[in-house]
């Protein structure tokens, strides 16, 4: 039996939970805030509140979910009330770092208290939420599975430090350049304690120290895509009006936005629109100073993201550091070819000239060249859209869960 810990339960976490539960291997899911969708209380709530709560609902029996909600509730309230001091990076009482760290501590205590009663033989944990749980597991003779959703910190820090030198004005958007030595030491300790490492892409695997890759099993399991049936259709006909280039994600140079802005200056065409959707890390006016001619779209629920994608022609994501950006497969499911870097974690998605184009990092010239090619070959985009959808459909969340489960069983024999 396996205990899995994660504060939020995003799509890849849910896929692992589902695979473990269906296989009869899930003992407990330890999270910050969550509940069973089967709970009668949830169904008695007003529909608008019920839809909001669905984000933290799980297709699990209530007795398999154990929560530690205090800091996460305060974090959500602090964000809504703009009390930034409460969520300040690493220091705030309800910062992301404190939410993750305290959940790690809670999960470790839960393991010590219940590992014999629940027959827990393995734990599955994620970066920044694994050190104390893994320490407890090692003491108890419990196997340790580590999910690393983004490039290992040594690689990420090197790349982001270089970006801060390339674009000093973008440094406040990078985030990872400001992690404390204590936080980085925890990341190192987590990887040292892990017995199996799950990576979502070849880029993440390659970011690991060579000694780790040589000494313990490290497995690449690509994320799943939304099914084509889930994708909302739009009224817009492909090939009409200006070509719409989409960037989706936090507005940071970690995702290569400064390079995309530079590329759009090189393109300088009224027949091409840049649509930028995502969370602001600096005031919108600041981004306009870097490049004024883009359409800004704020974050929105997932189905509305897919709807916006269907109004665009191509996704550009020139990321410097990712794990495997899910937005790539979401865009492909919506029929958008990709212009992306290997560091975005989806190089296996690209058949050159068919599903999109792979470009080097830090190359506005290469981005501009591929955008210009797409604009000059609008008739080819519809064929690429079909190929992109086909490739996205080959990667499912159930398939992802099965691959993770197979890797676990190869370690544990369960």
N, C-alpha and C positions, 0 to 999 in steps of 0.2 A: 504494500500500500504506500501511497505517495502523498506528502503534504506539499502543496504549491502555495507560494506567497508572492503577491503583487498588489500594489496599492489601488490600481484603477481598473484593471481587467479590460485592456483594449482588444482589438480583433484577434491578434495572434495569441494572446493569453486565453481568450475564449475558445479558440480552436484546440489548444492543448488541453484545457479543462474538459471540453467535450470528448476528446479522444480518450483521456484517462478515465472519465466517468463511464463511458460506454464500454470500456474494457474492464470495468470493475476494479480499477486501480486507484481511484481518487479517495483518499481518506478525508482530507480537509483542504479547503481553499481559504487561506488567511488573507484578508484584504482590509483596506481602510474603511470603505463604506459600500455595502452591498446587501442584497436580499434575494430570496428565491422568487422567480416569477409565478410560482405556484401558490404563493402566500395569499390567503383569502383577504388579508388586509389591503394588499395592493389593488385588488379588483374592486374594492369598495371606495376607492379614492375617485375624485372628479377626473374626467378624461384628460384635461390639460395637465394636471399634476401627475397623472399616471404616465403620460407620455414622457414627461421630464424624468420621472423615476426609472423609466425603462433603460436609461443609460447605465444605471447601476444594478439592473436586474439580471439574473443568471438562470439558465435552464438547469438548475441543480436543486436537489432537496435542501430545505432550510438547515438541516442538521449538518450539512457538509460545508456551510459557510460560517466563518468566524471573523468578526469584525473588530476593528480598533479605530473608532470613528472620530475622536475628539479633534485631533489636529486637522484632519481633512475637512471637517465641517467648518472649523474656524478659517481655514485657507479659502474655502469657497465663499464664505461671508466677507472675508477681508478683500477679496478680489472684487466682489460686487459693490462693496462700500468704499473701494479705492483706498484702503488702509495699507499702503505699500510697506510700511515699516514691519508689519506682521509677516510679510512674505518675502522680505529681503533675502537675496541669495545667501544661503547657508546660515545667516544670522537670525533671520526672523523666526519667531516661535512656531509659526505655521508655514514656513518655507517648504518648498518641494523637498529639499534635502532633509529637513526635520521629519516630514511625513514619512519619507522612505526609511530613514534611520530608526525611527521609533517603531515602525511596523516590523522592521528586521528584528529588533529586540523582542517585540511581542511574539513574533513567529517562533523565535528561539525558545521563549518560555513555554509556548504552546507545545512545541515538540517535546521538551523535557517532561512536561506534565502528562502527555497523552501517547507517547510513542509506543509504549507497551500495550496499553489498552486498545489503541487503534491499529496495532501491528504495523506501524510505519517503518518501512525499510529504506525509503529514499526521500529526499527533499528536492524540490525544483524551484530555483529562485533566479532573480534577475539582477543585472548590474545595479549597484547602489542599494540593494535590499537583500544582501546575501551573507555578509561577513559574519554576523553573530549567529545566524541560523546555521551556517556551515560549520562554525566553531562548535556549536552544540551537537550537530550531527556527527562530527568527527569523534567527539567524546563518547557518543552513544553507539558508535559503529554503524551509522546510517549513511547510505550512499548520497553523493552530492552532485547534482546536475545544474549547470550554470548556463543561463540563456543570456547571450551578449547581443543586444539588439542594434548596437551601433559600433563603429570602429573602436578598437581598444584605445585607452586613453593616451598611451604614449604616441601612437600614430596621430590621433586626433589633435593632441596638443601641438605637435610639431607642425602639422599642416595649418592650424589656426593661428599659431604664432607667426608663421610666414605670411598669412593673409593680413594680419594686423600691420605687418611691415609694408605690404603691397598697398593696402588701403587703410591708412591710419584713421581716417574719418569714419570708417565702418567698424572699427574695433568694438565700440559699445554694443554692437549687435551680435558679437561672436559668442559671448557667454562662457564657453569652455576655457578661454584664456584666463579666467578669474577663479577657477577652482583652487581651493586651498591645498597645501601639501598633505594635510590630514585626510582630506577627501580622496586624493589620488592614492595615498597609502592604503586606504580601505579597498579601493578598486584592485590594487595589486594583490592584496591579501585574499580577496574573493577569488581571483583567478588561481592563485596558488592552492587554495583549498579545494577547488573544483576537481571532480574526477571525469566529467564529461562536459564539453563545451558545445552548445548549440549556436550556430551562426546563421543569419538569414541570407548571406551573400558571400561570394568569393572575396569581395573587398574586405569584409569583416574578418574572414578567415586569414587573409594575407596580412592583416594588421596585427595579428597576434605575434608575440615573440617566437622566434624559431624554436627555442628550447621547449616552449609549451606545446607547439605543434608536434614536436618529436616525442614528447613524453606522455601525452594523454590524448584520448580520442577527441577530435574536433570535427563536427559534422555540419555541412551546409544544408539547410532546409528552407527553400524559398517560400515566402509568404503566399497566401492565396489571393485571388482576385474576386471582386463582386461578379456575380453572374450577369450575363447580358440581359436576362429578364428583369433584373433589379434596376437596370439603368433607365431613368426617365427619358422619354423622347421629347424632342423640341420641335417647334414649328419651322426653325431655320433650315433652309435647303443648303447642303454642302456646295461650296464653290460660288456662292453669291455674296456680293459685298466685299469689303476689305478682308484679307486673310487675318484671322484672329489667332494670335500667338498667346498661349496661356502659361503663366508661371503660377504655381500653387504651393503654398507653404509659408512658414514664418519669413518675414521680410528681413533676411540676414545674408551676409556674405558667406556664411557657412554653406548656404544653398546656392551660392554663386550669383546673387542678384546684381551685385556691382558689375560683374562681367556681362550679364545680360543687358544691363543699361548701356554699357559701353558698346556692345554689339548693335543695339538698336540705333545708336548714334551713327554707326557705320552704315547701317542699312538705309536710314533716312528716307523712307518711302511712305507716302500717304495711302498707299494700297495695303499697308500692314498695320494692324492694331496690336498693341501689347496690353493684355489683360493680366493684372496682378491681384491675386486673391490670397489673403492670409492675414495673420496677426501682425500688427505694427509693433516694432521694438523701439522705434523712435517716432516723433510726431510726423504725421503725413506730409506736412510742409517740408520737412527735412528731405524726405525721399523725392519730392518734387524738385528740390534744388539739385539733386543728383541727375534726374532725368524727368522733365515735366510731362512728357507726352505718353502717359499710360492711364488706363482705366482702372481705378481701384475698386475692388470688391472685397468687403469684409468677410471674416469667417462666418460659416453658416452650418446648419445641420447637414449630415452626410448626403441625404437624398437631394438637397438643394445644391450641393457641390457637384453631384453628378449631372444635375440639370444644367448648371452653368457650363460644365465641360462640353455638353452636347451643342452648345452655341459656338464652340471654338474649333479650330482646324488642326492645331498641333500643340503639344506640350513641350516646353523647354525647361530643363532642370539641370543647370551646369554646376551641380553640387561639388563642394570641396570635401566635405565629410558627411556621410550618412551611414545607415546600416543597410536597409533596403527601403527606399522611400515608397510607401504604399501608393502614393499619388500616381506613380508610373503605371501600375496595373489598373488602377481606377480609370485613368485617362484612356488606356488602351481598350478597356471594356466599353468605353463610350465612343470608340472609333477614332481616337487621336493617335497618329504616329508620334514617336518620341525623338527629341534631340537632347541627349543626356550624356553625362560623363560616367565612366566606370565607377567612380567614387559615389555615385548615387545608388549603387548596389544592384543595378538591374541590367548589367551587360549581357546576361543570358537572354534577356527579352528582345535583343536587337538582332535582327537579320538585316544587314546593311542595305539600305535602299528599299526594303520591303516593309519592315515594321517601324523603321526609323533610322537614326544615325547616332553612332557613338563618337563623341568629340573629346579631345584632351581637356583636362582642367586648365583653368587660367588662360583661356584662348578666346577672347571676344571675336577675333578674326574668324575662327572656325565656326562659332555660333552664327555670326553674320552670314557666312557663306551658306550654311545649311538653311537658314531662314529664307535667304534670297532664292535658293534653289526651290524650296517649297512654294514660294510665291510665284515663281516662273513656271512651275509645273503643277498647277492646280488640278489638272485632269488626273494626275497620278495619285493625288491624295485619297480619292475615293477607294482605289485599289489597295493602297496602304492601310486605309482604315479597316477594310475587311481582314487583311492579314494581321493587323494589330489586335482586333477582337478575337480572332482565332487563337492567337498566341496567348492572350490573357485567359481565355477559357480553358486552356490546358493546365492552369495552375489554380487549384481549388483549395478552400480552407480545410475540407475534409482530408484532401491529399496531404496538406501540410501537417495536420494532426497525426496522420498515419506514419509519416516519416519521422516525426519527433518520437512517437511511441516506439517505432522500430529501433531508434537509436538508444532509447532508455532500456529496452529489453536486451539489447546487445551488451549493455553494461551490467544490468542487474539480473538478467535471466528470468524476470517476472513475466 
